C-alpha cells in the first residue's frame, strides 16, 4: 500500500499522474472490484463508463475516490496491489505453448527479414544483412517538425550540422529506443527521416536482430505492419484481424499475447503513405482488440493509448506527414540521419567488393559536393554507386545537378538490364522498346504525381500497359498484399524522386502541358510546393546537355518549342519574384539545373529582392543563391534570410553578396557572437545597407553593444526585438545608438515594419503564410493598443479571410481559421 504522510487520500492527489499511467491497463478490473467491495455504486460505474478511453475513465475514478474520502482511497490502493500480484502470477505461469509461439515467431521474423530489399534486387537474388548493412545515425530528439519543402534537398545541411555535435548527444542505439528518458516511460516512439534515409531498413534490421535473439529488446513479440497494407482495407476491421493478416501462426496464443501487452512491440511503418494520415487525431476510440472500426480509428486509438495502453509502438514517417501524428502522445522523437562520412566510405567498399576500385570511386565522389551530400542518404548512395559502376572511366567534374545524376541513373539501369552498351541502343529493334518503356513509366509517374499518389494497383490502366516488360522491375517495386480471398499487387516507384524524375521526362518529351502549379509564381497560395522537385527535374531535362543525352541514349527528344517556352517562363517568373519579393528559392534551383550562363544575360530584373525566408537552407540552397547572384550585377534591394537556420558558415559563404545589400533581414535564426563579427564587418565595408533585421535571435546585450561599437556610423535602423535581453538589458539598451531598436513603440518605424511583414504574407503560399503568422501573432495581445498594430492585424485578418474562401485543403483551412480567431478583436 502506498501512503503519503500516512494518508492514502493524499497519495491519490500527489501520485495522480503516475496512477493514470499505472491503472489505465486495468480499468475494467479495477472498476468491477470497486463495485464488488461496495466502494462504488452502480451509478458511479456508469459515470465512469460515460468517458471515452481508459485514461479518461481512470481520471474519473480518481475524482470519485477523492470525493468519497480516505476509506475509498485505501480500497483503491489495496485493489491495485492485488491486480499487480495477479499480473505477476500470470507472467510467471506462462504456458509452454506461449513459449513455443515466441520461438516460432522469432524464426518467422528472421526468415522474412534476413535479406535486405534493394531497389534493383532481382528475383532470387539475396543481399544479406551481414554483408551489406551499414549502421545508420539515429538522433535522440527531433529536428525538422517545420520542414515544409521537399525532403531530399533540406537534408544535406542538417546532416552535416549533426556531425559537428558530440557523439554522446547525437547517437542512440536501436535497442535503446524504448529505454526510459528519465522523465517518463517510453512507450510511443516516432522515427522520422527524409525519403530514402533508411527508416524501413532500420525496421527490418530490428526485426532481423530480434528474430535471431540479438536485439536486446525486452519484448516477447514484435508485430510488424505497414500503412501500405492498411490502404487496401476498405471495410471495418479490428486489431486482432490486422495482426493475423500476416501472422496466422499467432492465432492460438493471440489472446495471451495481447493480455501481456507490456511485453508487446507494434511497429507501424510508413505513416506518410497512409491514405488517411490527415485524419488520425480521432475522437472516436476503440478500446478492445476485437472491436470493429475503421482502420484510421484503430490506429488513432492505438497511438493515443486508448487501445492496448501498455503496449509499445514504433511509428515511422517522412517529415512531411509528422505534423498529423498526435504529437502529444509521442514519448520519444527520433531523427534517422543516414550515413556518416565514414559509413559512406564503408558502403562503397561493400558495394564494389574491390578495395582499390571502391577507394577510387569514393575519392571521385568526395570531390563532387552534390554527389557527396546525396550519399549521406542511403537510397541515393545506392543510385550514385550504380552510376559509378556503369561509368568506371568517369573523368572531369562529373554530374553538376540532380537531373544529371538521375539521367545517368536512367541510362545505367537501362544498360544493366539490357546487357547492352550505349551504341547498341541506336539499333531500331532495341531503341523503340526503350522509348516505349520510358514513356509508359513516365505516363504512370506523371498522372499519379498530379493526383498525389505514390501507390498504384494492378488494375490501373497505366500499370496494365507495363505488363510483361522485364525492364519495369528496375524502377518499380511490387508488393504482394493479402486480402480476404485474394492477393493484391501494389506498385510504387523505387523512390519518390524517381517518380518525379520520370514524370518530368514524360512532360518534357510529350505534348503534355506544363502543370499550372509550376507556371504559377504569384504567391497567392496556389503553389503548395508539391511539384517543386518535379519542376527542377523538368528544367534539367529541358537543358541542352540532358535533352541531348536523352535523345542519344534513349531515343526521346524534347521539342524546341517546349524548351523555348520553359526558358521564357523561367525568366519571367524569376524576374517577377525578384520584383515583388515572393519566395524564389525553387526557381533558383531550376536555374541551376539549366547550367546555362547565357540564360543569365536575359535575367536582369530591374529590382533584386531575394526572398528565401522560412526555408531551412542547405549547402545546395546557398549554392543556388550564389549561382544566380553571380549572374547579376548592381545592388540587392533586399535579401530576406528570415527563419532559414542561418549559420556563420552560411553567412561567410555569401559574404560578397551581403555587401551588395540595401536591406538585409536575418531574423528568427540562431545568430550568436560569432555572427555579430561577420555582420559588423559587412556594415563597415558596405556603403549600401540601410536596414538590418535581427529580430528573434540569440544576440544579447553584449552582442548588440559590440555591434554598436564596431559600427560607429552604421545604417539607419537595426531591428533587434525578441532577442536575449532581460529587463536590465532593456534598461541599458538606451545606451545603444538610436539606430538599434529593441522594443516596440508606436512610431512610423513600426508602420514600415508591419508593411514589410504584410508584404511577405501576401506573396506567401498558404503553408508559408501559416508559418509566418505563427511568428507574428504572438504580439497581438500586448501591442494592440498601438495604432500601427491595429492596422497591421486588421489587414492580416482580411488576408486570411480571403485565403480561407479559396482554400481547398481542409487541414490548411482549419489552421487558417484558428489563426484568424486569434486576430479577432
C-alpha positions, 0 to 999 in steps of 0.5 A: 500500500502506498501512503503519503504522510500516512494518508492514502487520500493524499497519495491519490492527489500527489501520485495522480499522474503516475496512477493514470499511467499505472491503472489505465491497463486495468480499468475494467478490473479495477472498476468491477472490484470497486463495485464488488467491495461496495466502494462504488455504486452502480451509478458511479460505474456508469459515470465512469463508463460515460468517458471515452478511453481508459485514461479518461475513465481512470481520471474519473475514478480518481475524482470519485475516490477523492470525493468519497474520502480516505476509506475509498482511497485505501480500497483503491490502493489495496485493489491495485496491489492485488491486480499487480500480484495477479499480473505477476502470477500470470507472467510467471505461469506462462504456458509452454505453448506461449513459449513455443509461439515466441520461438516460432515467431522469432524464426518467422521474423528472421526468415522474412527479414534476413535479406535486405530489399534493394531497389534493383534486387532481382528475383532470387537474388539475396543481399544479406544483412551481414554483408551489406548493412551499414549502421545508420545515425539515429538522433535522440530528439527531433529536428525538422517538425517545420520542414515544409519543402521537399525532403531530399534537398533540406537534408544535406545541411542538417546532416552535416550540422549533426556531425559537428555535435558530440557523439554522446548527444547525437547517437542512440542505439536501436535497442535503446529506443524504448529505454526510459528518458528519465522523465517518463516511460517510453512507450510511443516512439516516432522515427522520422527521416527524409525519403530514402534515409533508411527508416524501413531498413532500420525496421527490418534490421530490428526485426532481423536482430530480434528474430535471431535473439540479438536485439536486446529488446525486452519484448516477447513479440514484435508485430510488424505492419505497414500503412501500405497494407492498411490502404487496401482495407476498405471495410471495418476491421479490428486489431486482432484481424490486422495482426493475423493478416500476416501472422496466422501462426499467432492465432492460438496464443493471440489472446495471451499475447495481447493480455501481456501487452507490456511485453508487446512491440507494434511497429507501424511503418510508413505513416506518410503513405497512409491514405488517411494520415490527415485524419488520425487525431480521432475522437472516436476510440476503440478500446478492445482488440476485437472491436470493429472500426475503421482502420484510421480509428484503430490506429488513432486509438492505438497511438493515443493509448486508448487501445492496448495502453501498455503496449509499445509502438514504433511509428515511422514517417517522412517529415512531411506527414509528422505534423498529423501524428498526435504529437502529444502522445509521442514519448520519444522523437527520433531523427534517422540521419543516414550515413556518416562520412565514414559509413559512406566510405564503408558502403562503397567498399561493400558495394564494389567488393574491390578495395582499390576500385571502391577507394577510387570511386569514393575519392571521385565522389568526395570531390563532387559536393552534390554527389557527396551530400546525396550519399549521406542518404542511403537510397541515393548512395545506392543510385550514385554507386550504380552510376559509378559502376556503369561509368568506371572511366568517369573523368572531369567534374562529373554530374553538376545537378540532380537531373544529371545524376538521375539521367545517368541513373536512367541510362545505367539501369537501362544498360544493366538490364539490357546487357547492352552498351550505349551504341547498341541502343541506336539499333531500331529493334532495341531503341523503340522498346526503350522509348516505349518503356520510358514513356509508359513509366513516365505516363504512370509517374506523371498522372499519379504525381498530379493526383498525389499518389505514390501507390498504384494497383494492378488494375490501373490502366497505366500499370496494365500497359507495363505488363510483361516488360522485364525492364519495369522491375528496375524502377518499380517495386511490387508488393504482394498484399493479402486480402480476404480471398485474394492477393493484391499487387501494389506498385510504387516507384523505387523512390519518390524522386524517381517518380518525379524524375520520370514524370518530368521526362514524360512532360518534357518529351510529350505534348503534355502541358506544363502543370499550372502549379509550376507556371504559377509564381504569384504567391497567392497560395496556389503553389503548395510546393508539391511539384517543386522537385518535379519542376527542377527535374523538368528544367534539367531535362529541358537543358541542352546537355540532358535533352541531348543525352536523352535523345542519344541514349534513349531515343526521346527528344524534347521539342524546341518549342517546349524548351523555348517556352520553359526558358521564357517562363523561367525568366519571367517568373524569376524576374517577377519574384525578384520584383515583388519579393515572393519566395524564389528559392525553387526557381533558383534551383531550376536555374541551376539545373539549366547550367546555362550562363547565357540564360543569365544575360536575359535575367536582369530584373530591374529590382533584386529582392531575394526572398528565401525566408522560412526555408531551412537552407542547405549547402545546395540552397546557398549554392543556388543563391550564389549561382544566380547572384553571380549572374547579376550585377548592381545592388540587392534591394533586399535579401530576406534570410528570415527563419532559414537556420542561418549559420556563420558558415552560411553567412561567410559563404555569401559574404560578397553578396551581403555587401551588395545589400540595401536591406538585409533581414536575418531574423528568427535564426540562431545568430550568436557572437560569432555572427555579430563579427561577420555582420559588423564587418559587412556594415563597415565595408558596405556603403549600401545597407540601410536596414538590418533585421535581427529580430528573434535571435540569440544576440544579447546585450553584449552582442548588440553593444559590440555591434554598436561599437564596431559600427560607429556610423552604421545604417539607419535602423537595426531591428533587434526585438525578441532577442536575449535581453532581460529587463536590465538589458532593456534598461541599458539598451538606451545606451545603444545608438538610436539606430538599434531598436529593441522594443516596440513603440508606436512610431512610423518605424513600426508602420514600415515594419508591419508593411514589410511583414504584410508584404511577405504574407501576401506573396506567401503560399498558404503553408508559408503564410501559416508559418509566418503568422505563427511568428507574428501573432504572438504580439497581438495581445500586448501591442494592440493598443498601438495604432500601427498594430491595429492596422497591421492585424486588421489587414492580416485578418482580411488576408486570411479571410480571403485565403480561407474562401479559396482554400481547398485543403481542409487541414490548411483551412482549419489552421487558417481559421484558428489563426484568424480567431486569434486576430479577432478583436 
